[in-house]
Amino acid sequence: MIPQLGEEEAQAAAEAVRSGWVAQGPRVARFEQDFAATVGAGHGVAVSSCTTALHLALVLLDVGPGDEVVVPSLSFIATANAVRYVGATPVFADVDLDTGNLTVETIDAVRTARTRAVIAVHQGGVPFDTAGLRKAADGWGVGLVEDAACAAGSTAYGQPAGAGAAIAAWSFHPRKLITTGEGGMVTLDDAEGAARLRRLREHGMNVSAADRHASAQPVLEAYLETAYNYRMTDIQAAVGLVQLGRLPGLVAQRRALAARYHELLADIDGLVPVRDPAYGQTNYQSFWVLLNPSYGVSRDEALAELAGRGVSARRGIMAAHLEPAYADMTPGPLPVTERLTRDSLILPLHHALSADDQDFIVGILRELSGR
């Protein structure tokens, strides 16, 4: 992933610096409003990363010691880590082979009386079944946190992936479609919850630093609860506002590149590329391919051959339960998760990728398949 950054972003950041307001301020507030409107949410709360967004989401749901939170193992490790931040226990559920996402069935298979919440990931930008999972979570009486780190620009049931979410967490890391360098956002429709999140990200203060400085009279702030320093800067938000304007074009470009990959890969036996689910469209934040046993070589052999010929492909999405940090856990069987993390690889897909680049990459994959 190569972020698309240009002179507009540089100028926006410079203007923020020249303004003298470089910490959380008016640009952050505008970015929150514009991003929330883009994803169909009532409120946006900008934070320092998607990891801190997930943490605050669980704090808002009052998840803590003694509680269990169902998460996919097939996700960046931050998804599971956020559960441990609040003292709860992550419980790993398996995923759907086609989308890489949790389903109602895989969650229900590991859900217990101690389950307080579920963190469902729109994996690699592929939306999960929002209608199905939201209905099930309501029926179970558990909170649903939507990890939309990769999902800006994806849709489900004709709406942006985050529209209608009780609470969703987003990432603006450089590997995502739009970036602020580092940074994240929580979106939700609940005004009272959004107000608390704004306090939680700023040490629990009952008035923001921006509002305090804007007041003509002295403001004696109070600190209402033990909280965090999870703020975004106005420099980051300035870049984010420009990036947000690029989002429709970026999605269209990535989907066009993905469509061409699908055409080129169609006749290669044993290679299955990620596709849109029936209920939505992915932004193709990641374009992964699954290598079946009928393919000519293993995933690791394919990665080595691609790297040796100058192609920067990556292994498939990690599985947290296989990492040393979670060696103390003994999850139930996760066959689909383990197959996807073992047998899939992520192909280059970015704004600078040319047709010749795609032809070269697919040519190598065709050679390796023996066809």
C-alpha positions as CSV (number, residue, x, y, z in Angstrom):
1,M,0.0,0.0,0.0
2,I,1.4,3.4,-1.0
3,P,-0.6,6.4,0.4
4,Q,-1.6,8.9,-2.2
5,L,-0.3,12.2,-0.7
6,G,0.4,15.3,-2.6
7,E,0.9,19.1,-2.5
8,E,-2.6,19.7,-1.2
9,E,-1.9,17.7,1.9
10,A,1.5,19.4,2.3
11,Q,-0.1,22.8,2.1
12,A,-2.9,21.9,4.5
13,A,-0.4,20.7,7.1
14,A,1.7,23.9,6.6
15,E,-1.4,26.1,7.1
16,A,-2.1,24.3,10.4
17,V,1.5,24.9,11.5
18,R,1.3,28.6,10.5
19,S,-2.0,29.0,12.3
20,G,-0.3,28.2,15.6
21,W,-3.0,25.7,16.4
22,V,-1.2,22.4,16.0
23,A,-2.8,20.3,18.8
24,Q,-6.5,19.2,18.8
25,G,-8.5,22.1,17.6
26,P,-10.9,23.4,14.9
27,R,-9.5,21.2,12.1
28,V,-10.1,18.1,14.2
29,A,-13.7,19.2,14.9
30,R,-14.3,19.7,11.2
31,F,-12.7,16.4,10.3
32,E,-14.9,14.6,12.8
33,Q,-18.0,16.2,11.3
34,D,-17.1,15.5,7.7
35,F,-15.9,11.9,8.3
36,A,-19.0,11.0,10.3
37,A,-21.2,12.4,7.5
38,T,-19.2,10.4,4.9
39,V,-19.7,7.1,6.7
40,G,-23.3,7.8,7.7
41,A,-22.9,8.3,11.4
42,G,-24.3,11.0,13.7
43,H,-21.0,11.7,15.5
44,G,-17.3,11.3,15.0
45,V,-14.6,11.4,17.8
46,A,-11.1,11.6,16.4
47,V,-8.4,9.8,18.4
48,S,-4.7,8.8,18.0
49,S,-5.2,5.4,16.3
50,C,-7.8,2.7,15.6
51,T,-6.3,0.8,18.5
52,T,-7.2,3.6,20.9
53,A,-10.6,3.8,19.2
54,L,-11.2,0.1,20.0
55,H,-10.1,0.6,23.6
56,L,-12.4,3.6,24.1
57,A,-15.3,1.7,22.5
58,L,-14.9,-1.1,25.1
59,V,-14.6,1.4,27.9
60,L,-17.8,3.0,26.8
61,L,-19.5,-0.4,26.8
62,D,-18.2,-0.9,30.4
63,V,-16.4,-4.1,29.5
64,G,-14.0,-5.2,32.1
65,P,-12.5,-8.0,34.2
66,G,-14.6,-11.1,34.2
67,D,-16.1,-10.3,30.8
68,E,-15.5,-12.1,27.5
69,V,-15.3,-10.4,24.1
70,V,-15.6,-12.5,21.0
71,V,-13.1,-11.5,18.3
72,P,-11.7,-12.9,15.1
73,S,-8.2,-14.3,15.5
74,L,-7.8,-13.5,11.8
75,S,-7.1,-9.8,12.3
76,F,-4.3,-7.5,13.1
77,I,-3.3,-8.2,16.7
78,A,-4.7,-4.8,17.9
79,T,-8.2,-6.2,17.7
80,A,-7.5,-8.8,20.4
81,N,-5.2,-6.5,22.4
82,A,-7.9,-3.9,23.0
83,V,-9.8,-6.5,24.9
84,R,-6.9,-7.1,27.2
85,Y,-6.5,-3.4,27.7
86,V,-9.8,-3.3,29.7
87,G,-9.0,-6.5,31.6
88,A,-11.4,-8.7,29.7
89,T,-10.8,-12.0,28.0
90,P,-10.7,-12.3,24.1
91,V,-12.4,-15.4,22.8
92,F,-11.4,-16.3,19.3
93,A,-14.1,-17.2,16.7
94,D,-13.5,-18.6,13.2
95,V,-14.3,-16.8,10.1
96,D,-16.0,-17.2,6.7
97,L,-13.6,-18.6,4.0
98,D,-14.8,-16.2,1.3
99,T,-14.9,-12.9,3.2
100,G,-12.5,-13.5,6.1
101,N,-15.2,-12.2,8.5
102,L,-17.0,-13.4,11.6
103,T,-20.5,-14.7,11.0
104,V,-23.5,-15.2,13.3
105,E,-22.7,-18.9,13.3
106,T,-19.0,-18.6,14.2
107,I,-19.8,-16.2,17.0
108,D,-22.6,-18.3,18.4
109,A,-20.3,-21.3,18.5
110,V,-18.0,-19.7,21.1
111,R,-20.4,-17.3,22.8
112,T,-21.0,-18.0,26.6
113,A,-22.9,-16.4,29.5
114,R,-19.9,-14.2,30.1
115,T,-19.9,-12.7,26.6
116,R,-20.3,-9.0,27.0
117,A,-19.4,-7.8,23.5
118,V,-18.2,-8.8,20.0
119,I,-15.6,-7.0,17.9
120,A,-16.4,-7.8,14.3
121,V,-13.9,-6.7,11.6
122,H,-14.6,-5.6,8.1
123,Q,-11.5,-7.6,7.1
124,G,-9.3,-6.0,4.5
125,G,-12.2,-3.7,3.5
126,V,-14.6,-6.6,2.9
127,P,-17.7,-5.7,4.8
128,F,-19.2,-8.3,7.1
129,D,-22.9,-9.0,7.1
130,T,-23.9,-5.9,9.1
131,A,-27.6,-6.7,9.1
132,G,-27.1,-10.2,10.3
133,L,-24.6,-9.5,13.0
134,R,-26.3,-6.4,14.3
135,K,-29.6,-8.3,14.7
136,A,-27.9,-11.2,16.3
137,A,-26.0,-9.0,18.8
138,D,-29.2,-7.3,19.8
139,G,-30.9,-10.7,20.3
140,W,-28.0,-11.9,22.4
141,G,-27.9,-8.7,24.5
142,V,-24.2,-8.0,23.8
143,G,-22.5,-5.0,22.4
144,L,-21.2,-5.0,18.9
145,V,-18.1,-3.0,18.2
146,E,-17.4,-2.7,14.4
147,D,-13.7,-2.7,13.7
148,A,-13.8,-0.7,10.4
149,A,-10.1,0.0,10.4
150,C,-9.9,-0.9,6.7
151,A,-13.4,-0.1,5.6
152,A,-13.6,3.6,4.6
153,G,-15.4,3.5,1.3
154,S,-16.8,0.0,1.6
155,T,-20.6,-0.5,1.5
156,A,-23.1,-3.0,3.0
157,Y,-26.7,-3.2,1.9
158,G,-26.3,-0.1,-0.1
159,Q,-25.0,2.0,2.8
160,P,-21.5,3.0,3.9
161,A,-20.1,0.2,6.1
162,G,-20.3,2.2,9.3
163,A,-23.9,3.5,8.7
164,G,-26.2,2.3,11.5
165,A,-23.3,1.0,13.7
166,A,-23.8,1.3,17.4
167,I,-20.1,2.0,17.6
168,A,-17.4,1.7,15.0
169,A,-13.6,2.2,15.0
170,W,-11.6,3.5,12.0
171,S,-7.9,3.8,11.1
172,F,-6.0,6.4,9.2
173,H,-2.7,4.5,9.2
174,P,-0.8,4.9,5.9
175,R,-1.8,1.4,4.9
176,K,-5.5,2.5,4.8
177,L,-7.2,4.2,1.8
178,I,-7.0,7.6,3.5
179,T,-4.3,8.5,6.0
180,T,-3.4,11.1,8.6
181,G,0.0,9.4,9.2
182,E,-1.3,7.9,12.4
183,G,-4.8,8.5,13.7
184,G,-8.2,7.0,14.2
185,M,-11.9,7.7,14.7
186,V,-14.8,6.4,16.7
187,T,-18.2,6.9,15.1
188,L,-21.6,6.4,16.7
189,D,-25.1,7.9,16.7
190,D,-25.4,8.4,20.5
191,A,-24.7,12.1,21.4
192,E,-24.2,11.3,25.1
193,G,-21.8,8.5,24.3
194,A,-19.8,10.8,21.9
195,A,-19.6,13.4,24.6
196,R,-18.1,10.9,27.0
197,L,-15.7,9.6,24.4
198,R,-14.4,13.2,23.9
199,R,-13.7,13.4,27.7
200,L,-12.1,10.0,27.7
201,R,-9.6,10.9,25.0
202,E,-8.6,14.1,26.8
203,H,-7.8,13.1,30.4
204,G,-11.5,13.1,31.4
205,M,-11.8,16.9,31.3
206,N,-15.3,18.3,31.3
207,V,-14.3,21.0,28.8
208,S,-11.9,20.5,25.9
209,A,-8.7,22.5,25.7
210,A,-9.9,24.1,22.5
211,D,-13.1,25.3,24.1
212,R,-11.2,26.5,27.2
213,H,-8.8,28.6,25.1
214,A,-11.7,30.0,23.0
215,S,-13.5,31.3,26.1
216,A,-13.3,35.0,26.9
217,Q,-13.6,34.2,30.6
218,P,-11.4,31.9,32.8
219,V,-12.5,28.3,32.7
220,L,-11.8,26.1,35.7
221,E,-11.9,22.6,34.2
222,A,-12.8,19.5,36.2
223,Y,-11.5,15.9,35.6
224,L,-14.5,13.6,35.9
225,E,-12.9,10.2,35.6
226,T,-9.6,8.5,35.1
227,A,-9.0,8.7,31.4
228,Y,-6.4,8.9,28.6
229,N,-4.5,11.1,26.2
230,Y,-5.7,9.8,22.9
231,R,-6.0,13.0,20.9
232,M,-5.5,13.7,17.2
233,T,-3.6,16.9,16.2
234,D,-4.9,19.6,14.0
235,I,-1.9,18.9,11.6
236,Q,-3.2,15.3,11.2
237,A,-6.8,16.5,10.7
238,A,-5.7,19.0,8.1
239,V,-4.2,16.2,6.1
240,G,-7.3,14.0,6.8
241,L,-9.7,16.6,5.4
242,V,-7.8,16.6,2.1
243,Q,-7.6,12.8,2.0
244,L,-11.3,12.5,2.7
245,G,-12.0,14.5,-0.4
246,R,-10.0,11.9,-2.4
247,L,-11.9,8.9,-1.0
248,P,-14.5,8.4,-3.8
249,G,-11.8,8.5,-6.5
250,L,-9.5,6.2,-4.5
251,V,-12.2,3.6,-4.1
252,A,-13.1,3.8,-7.8
253,Q,-9.5,3.4,-8.8
254,R,-8.9,0.4,-6.5
255,R,-12.0,-1.3,-7.7
256,A,-11.0,-0.8,-11.3
257,L,-7.6,-2.3,-10.5
258,A,-9.2,-5.2,-8.7
259,A,-11.5,-5.9,-11.6
260,R,-8.5,-6.1,-13.9
261,Y,-6.8,-8.5,-11.5
262,H,-9.9,-10.7,-11.5
263,E,-9.8,-10.8,-15.3
264,L,-6.1,-11.7,-15.5
265,L,-6.4,-14.3,-12.7
266,A,-9.5,-16.0,-13.9
267,D,-7.8,-18.9,-15.8
268,I,-5.3,-19.8,-13.1
269,D,-6.3,-23.1,-11.5
270,G,-6.1,-23.2,-7.7
271,L,-6.0,-19.5,-7.1
272,V,-9.1,-17.8,-5.6
273,P,-9.1,-14.0,-5.3
274,V,-11.1,-12.1,-2.8
275,R,-14.4,-10.7,-4.2
276,D,-17.4,-8.6,-3.1
277,P,-19.9,-10.3,-0.8
278,A,-23.4,-10.6,-2.1
279,Y,-24.7,-7.9,0.3
280,G,-22.0,-5.2,-0.4
281,Q,-18.9,-3.9,-2.0
282,T,-15.3,-3.8,-0.7
283,N,-13.0,-0.9,-1.2
284,Y,-10.2,-3.5,-1.9
285,Q,-8.0,-2.1,0.8
286,S,-6.3,-5.4,0.5
287,F,-6.4,-7.7,-2.5
288,W,-5.7,-11.2,-1.3
289,V,-5.6,-14.5,-3.1
290,L,-6.1,-18.0,-1.6
291,L,-3.9,-20.8,-2.9
292,N,-5.7,-24.1,-3.0
293,P,-3.9,-27.4,-2.9
294,S,-4.2,-27.7,-6.7
295,Y,-2.0,-24.6,-7.2
296,G,1.5,-25.4,-8.2
297,V,3.5,-24.2,-5.1
298,S,2.9,-23.2,-1.5
299,R,2.1,-19.7,-0.4
300,D,5.6,-19.2,1.1
301,E,7.2,-20.4,-2.1
302,A,5.1,-18.0,-4.1
303,L,6.0,-15.1,-1.9
304,A,9.7,-16.0,-2.2
305,E,9.5,-16.1,-6.0
306,L,7.6,-12.8,-6.2
307,A,10.1,-11.1,-3.9
308,G,13.0,-12.5,-5.8
309,R,11.6,-10.8,-8.9
310,G,11.0,-7.5,-7.3
311,V,7.3,-7.8,-6.3
312,S,6.4,-6.7,-2.8
313,A,3.6,-9.1,-2.0
314,R,2.7,-9.9,1.6
315,R,1.6,-12.9,3.6
316,G,-2.1,-13.2,4.2
317,I,-3.8,-11.6,7.3
318,M,-2.2,-12.7,10.5
319,A,-3.9,-15.0,13.1
320,A,-3.4,-13.6,16.6
321,H,-3.8,-17.0,18.3
322,L,-0.7,-18.2,16.6
323,E,1.4,-15.4,17.9
324,P,3.6,-15.6,21.1
325,A,1.6,-12.9,22.8
326,Y,-1.4,-15.3,22.9
327,A,0.5,-18.5,23.6
328,D,-1.3,-18.7,27.0
329,M,-4.6,-19.1,25.3
330,T,-6.2,-22.4,24.2
331,P,-8.9,-21.5,21.7
332,G,-11.1,-24.1,20.0
333,P,-10.5,-25.2,16.5
334,L,-10.1,-22.4,14.0
335,P,-9.6,-24.3,10.7
336,V,-10.7,-21.5,8.3
337,T,-8.6,-18.9,10.1
338,E,-5.5,-21.1,10.0
339,R,-6.0,-22.0,6.3
340,L,-6.4,-18.3,5.3
341,T,-3.4,-17.2,7.3
342,R,-1.3,-20.1,5.9
343,D,-2.4,-20.2,2.3
344,S,-3.2,-16.6,1.3
345,L,-1.1,-13.7,0.1
346,I,-1.8,-10.1,-0.5
347,L,-0.9,-8.7,-4.0
348,P,0.2,-5.1,-4.6
349,L,-2.7,-2.8,-5.2
350,H,-2.2,1.0,-5.0
351,H,-2.7,4.2,-7.0
352,A,0.7,3.9,-8.7
353,L,0.2,0.3,-9.9
354,S,0.2,0.2,-13.7
355,A,-1.3,-2.3,-16.2
356,D,2.2,-3.5,-17.0
357,D,2.8,-4.1,-13.3
358,Q,-0.3,-6.2,-13.0
359,D,0.6,-8.1,-16.1
360,F,4.1,-8.8,-14.7
361,I,2.7,-10.0,-11.3
362,V,0.1,-12.2,-12.8
363,G,2.6,-13.6,-15.2
364,I,4.7,-14.9,-12.3
365,L,1.7,-16.4,-10.6
366,R,0.7,-18.1,-13.9
367,E,4.2,-19.5,-14.2
368,L,4.2,-20.9,-10.7
369,S,0.8,-22.6,-11.3
370,G,2.3,-24.5,-14.2
371,R,-0.2,-23.0,-16.6
